[in-house]
Amino acid sequence: MSNSTSPPQGQFPLCQRTKQISNKIFVVTCREFLAEQADFLLDLFADVEHENGPLRNGAKIQVGWTILIVKEREGHEGQMEIVAPDYDTNPFTETNRDLSVSLYIQMAQNHCLQTLQLTGEAALFQDKIVVAKGALEEEHVYLQRAEQREAGDSGWYLGPVRGEVDSDGLESYYIFQLLKHRPSLLQALALPRGYIAVFRGDQIEAVLDEHDENVWPTLHEQRSGE
């Protein structure tokens, strides 16, 4: 996962994936390389409708780190579009029909959990993360998730591997703000409480479980398991 504000674009044009759910056509817009993730999402929405009844205009569904919204598609009778919070403007009030960022981050978090064979726990885009001042610019940092947390708090803390941090040197960010400052960190934010992820640059160097054992595979182990 690269240190960029949004998923790779360039040679990846936008595409639309559709699925008929009951008597309506549901539409997802994203970059072409995320088409498979879009299809999984449409299947998920079909399951939700099957279990809970019709998905109506304005319905909100949490999918991992984000909350997606169902909207009637203007000028297309019988079609519903799935939109996401607009992280580039104001995700609390604005939406974006391009789900690429939402799908890309979810894909990266799923990959991290699958590598470790963990279930994980979502940290919502609107939850807070505590950051030591200057840590976002440090090469060598660690993320630590507290065992206890309050509503609206992800439980995550970001600090430098070396050096001391006093209580006056702490800042608070929304999770989605990492997209602008250091998006590579988002891949680890679905790890369970009690876990620590160590980053060198944009790469995960180690993951310590609740027993302080490094469970992150080496590069050789990752390649041999592919």
N, C-alpha and C positions, 0 to 999 in steps of 0.2 A: 504494500500500500504506500503510495508516494506521498510526500509532504506537499500536497496541493489543496487548494480550497475546494475543488470539485473533482469528480471522477475524470479519468482520461477522456478527451473528446476528439478533436482533430478528425482522424479517419473514421470515427464512430458517429454516424448520423443518427438522428432520432428515429425511433420506430414506434408503432402502436401495436399492442397485443390485445386481443379481445376474447371474451368468453361469454356465452349465453348462460345466465343464471336465472332460473325460472323463466319469466317472460320478458326479461330485459337483457340488453347487451352491455357488459361492463368493459371499460376501456382503460388501459394503462399506457402511458407514454414514457419512454426511457431511451437511453442509448442502446444501440443494437447489441453490444456485447453483454448487456444485462437482460436480454430477452428471456432467457431461461428463468432468471429470478422473477421476472414479471409474470411468467406463466405460473410459477409456484404461488405467487401472491394471489392471482386470480383464483386458483384452486382453493386457497385458504379462505377467500371471501365466499366462495361457493359453499364451503363447509360451514362457515358462520351462518349463512342464510338458511342452510338446511337444518341447523340446530336451533336457531333463535327466531326464525321467521324473516320476512322480507326486509332487505336493507333499504331504508328510505333516504330521501334527500337530507343531507346533514348528518347522517350517521357517522360516528367516530369509532375507530377500532385501533387499539394499540397493537403494533407489530414490532416487537423488539424495542429498539431505542426510540421509535417515533410513534406518532399517532396519525393515522391516515383518515381521510374524510371522503365520504361518498357524496357526489354532487350530480344533479341532473345536467346533462350535456346540452348546452344551449344550441338550438337549431337542429337538434337530432332527437326527435321523439322516440321514446323507448330506450334511450341509451343513458347509462350512468358512467361518470368518470371518477376514478380514484385519484385524489390530489393529496399533496403533502404540505407540511408547513414550509414557508419560504425562508430558508436559513440565511439568505443573502440580504433580506430586508428586515422583516419582523415576523418571526415564526409564531408569535402569539396572536397575530391578527391577519396575516397575509398567507396565501397559499400559492403553490406552484404545481402546475400540471405535469411538469417533468419530474419523475420520481427517481432519477438517476442517483442523486446524492443519497437519498434514503435507502435505496436498494444496495448501493455500493458499500455503505457503512455496515449494513446488516450482513452482507456477504462476508466482509472482512471479519466481523465479530463471530459469525458462525464458523469460519475457517479456524479462528483461534480456539474456540471451544471444541471443535471436532479434533483438532490436533492433540488436545489434552484429554479428550473423551469426557468432557464435562457438560452438565446441563446449563449452568450459568444463571445469572440474574440480571435482568435488564436495568440499565441506567438511562432514564428518559432524557430526551434532548433538553427538557425544561428543568431538570434537576441541577443542583449546584455541585461544584467540585472546588475544594480548597487547594490553593496553589501557593507555594512559597515564591515570594517575589524574585523574579529573574529566572525561575526554573524552566519556563517555557523556552528560553533561549539557551539553556544548558545542553551540552552534548549528551551527558551521562545523567539520567534521571530515573526515579522510580515512582510507580503508582502503588498505593497501598489502600485497600478497602477495609474500612472499620467493620467490626462485628455488629455494632449497634448504629442505627441511623434514624433520623426523623423524617417525616414526610417532606418531600421537596429536596431532600439531601441524598445525593448518590452514595455517600459513604466514602468517596474517593478523595485521596490526598496526593498531590504531586509535589515532589521535592527533589533536590539535587542529591546524588549519591554521596558526594563529598561536601564537607562544610556543615556548619551548624545554622539552624534557622530559629529565630526567636518569635514569640507570639506577635510582635509588632510587624513581622515580615510576611504576613499571610494575606492573601487576596482571595476573593470568591468570584467564580465564573459560572455561567451556565454551560452545560455540556456542549451545546451546539456552537458555542464561541470557539471551541477548539478547532472547528473547521477552518477558521481564519488563522489561528495562531499556531497550531501544531496538529493537523488532522490525523497523523499516523498513530497518535495515542488512542484514538477512538476504538481501534481494533481490540484493545484489551479491556474495555470498560464493561463487558458483560461477564467478566470473571466473578466468581462467588465472593462473598464476604470472607475476610481473613486472608485473602490472596495478595501477593505482591508481584508486580510486573516491572522488570528492569529494562530500560531502553538505552541503547547506544545509538544516537542519531534517531533514525526512523525505524530501526530494527529492534525487535524483542531479543534481548540478550539472555534473559532468564525469567522464569516464573516460579515463585515460591508458594507452596501450598500452605495450609493452616498449620503444618508441622515444620515449616521453614525448610522443606526439601525442594530442591530445584527439579521441577517436573517438565521443563521445556526441553524438547529433543534437540540434539545437536544438528547442524546443517546436514551432516552425513546421514543421520537417522531419519531426518525429514525426507531426504532424497530417496533413501532405500525403501521408504514406506509408500512412495508415490506409485 
